[in-house]
């Protein structure tokens, strides 16, 4: 691989564009294909589409030559509302799992540098900010404020995106009321079922850090096993 | 150790720092391989590395090969199978098999 190719892969990922690097394992010849520029005339079109969709790298025999298709998807992101105790624990864990993580909270008093040193924190309302964040199918959204004024608009916008995971903190009772409010706004049962609530796997988590573990575990299942599998939990 | 591991970003950074760099990538696995296809190791000419291609079973051999690839510039396809009873034999104790493609970032 030459340095230009490496830089091109990194640049595309930073711009949230999926790419596939095709390597002929015998000759070492390489070709980079951007998802956005994949033409229907490409001899590997169907195979490349399938690889991109599954996000899975694999070898492939083409005209007697073994090719390695290395799928590079954009870094996953976690966008959470609430500069709260749970996000203090969740943020560093999410970063350790490789997610580009950001906290959104309109309450400047909550998101102080003392409570969140080195954290990417945006002061503002999710309803205003989320549409500008480029939320795609590599993004997860978790609402943690307990405040419908902040969390509801975040969830409403989340449901309009392809986000791979949407979770909302709050008890069953709280979520019941939330579902009523969102139903009144025209969201049907099917769409609302995308929200994981009460958020996180049921592992009896008590402390903020344990709740963060349960959320991250459920998010990981959605990412790696798909929403159907994670919904069974 | 970096908390957030992004091997390709590390590779680019090392190259920009003027270091000679090779990338090792798991291209296929059989059986219960410890790390999935696409897992990576970045290695420099001094044998410094980040990432993994197995649970630590074959990294040593991959690093040695990578240093050769850095000097020759020629990519190599390595294959590792099941370790036998001899504990010092190189291989994967988990019973899987992996192939690792090692290439220089030229």
Interface residues (C-beta under 8 A of the other chain):
Chain A: X1 X2 X3 X6 X7 X9 X10 X13 X23 X25 X28 X56 X57 X58 X59 X68 X70 X71 X72 X75 X92 X95 X96 X98
Chain B: X3 X4 X5 X6 X8 X9 X11 X12 X15 X23 X25 X27 X28 X37 X38 X74 X75 X77 X101 X103 X104 X105 X106
